[in-house]
């Protein structure tokens, strides 16, 4: 889902960068005001942890593998979509500059897709579904699935606007692939949240208050 | 991806004129190269401009003394997603050309167009140049130097602090990831072993990932507390000393940008 350099024209990349920077600034503001006092370093260390989480190869079935994006997980546990924006911005920065995964000019669009869209879709779907069904884990699983599926569609639309991949085949390919990968993202996120809620309930509870 | 972290950093710790260059110079050269090639119109001129810029990258790589095999290994790891999109280009029309001539007609009405093949190769050249410069940058610059360079180039203090923390703990978690992987393998757990029930494999993986989350959160809490003990507060930031660029570095920077600009203008004039 990481759009590389040269796949989005420079003009459009700049627009995406500006939008992304607005959200990054909001995320920084969130980290300073909502997290108790100045707990920004905690989120920075957690971002490194999410990077490690992304390294686990997960069996999707039929011989394919995927990995977690972790945006929904961070947003749900920390109780804010801005947690995902913050963490994924840091992760994408390292991925783009050190590992060459995703580009420099396209980093803005990648932050929008995975951080902003993924984080907001994941967090608010979780909130709404939990309110309706009352089942935390089913809500988390579906939210994480959607947080994987919707950014993939967004990436397909952006590449269609950029003229580097036609819309319908792009939506089909990206949508189908990430709908499949998303299932495992959902299951693993729900499982991880189950563990966190049992082992360190204070992390979840404290954040729930912050969210309210 | 995190598994390669130690290898990349080890290469960045080598010693060569390119490794010793100030990080700012390398960052600006990388960004300039990427901007030049991305901004260049999608036309046949890309081959010349891309070729010239790629040659420059290859030259810097040769001076850095890092074996070319490392470049190809890293390229292989990065390319798949981009290559996938590039290869599929040949079946589609794109907005960069007006007339499309089918060269091959396949069953189910699928066609390969001459112009689409050309667009795919243009995209391929652009992509290769961008990726090559990023590989060069990260293979010749330590992460800490990159961070300080970014700070000196004007990255806000809030970001350098946060990014610095993240970089430091990336290595901690890379080591943790390796230990967890070894522990799972020692107990003969293979996530792709189809003889194990799928449900069981998913449960183990999700608990492992949940554990990493908790461990990193707790590490964050400990780090934060110890920082408080050492006087961390709202005004704290990463201390970056001032460091003027040397004359040679200025020359290289100016020369490189002039070379890129000249190549781009030359390529444009040839169109």
Interface residues (C-beta under 8 A of the other chain):
Chain A: X2 X4 X5 X6 X7 X9 X10 X13 X28 X38 X39 X40 X41 X42 X43 X44 X45 X46 X47 X48 X49 X50 X51 X52 X53 X54 X55 X56 X57 X58 X59 X61 X65 X68 X73 X77 X90 X93 X94 X95 X96 X97 X98 X99 X100 X101 X103 X104 X105 X159 X163 X164 X165 X166 X169 X173 X184 X187 X188 X189 X190 X191 X192 X193 X194 X195 X196 X199 X200 X203
Chain B: X1 X2 X3 X4 X5 X8 X30 X31 X34 X35 X37 X38 X39 X74 X78 X81 X82 X85 X88 X89 X92 X93 X94 X95 X96 X123 X126 X127 X130 X131 X134 X135 X137 X138 X143 X146 X158 X161 X162 X163 X165 X166 X167 X168 X169 X170 X172 X173 X174 X176 X177 X191 X192 X198 X201 X202 X203 X205 X206 X207 X208 X209 X210 X211 X212 X213 X214 X215 X216 X217 X218 X219 X220 X221 X223 X224 X227 X232 X233 X234
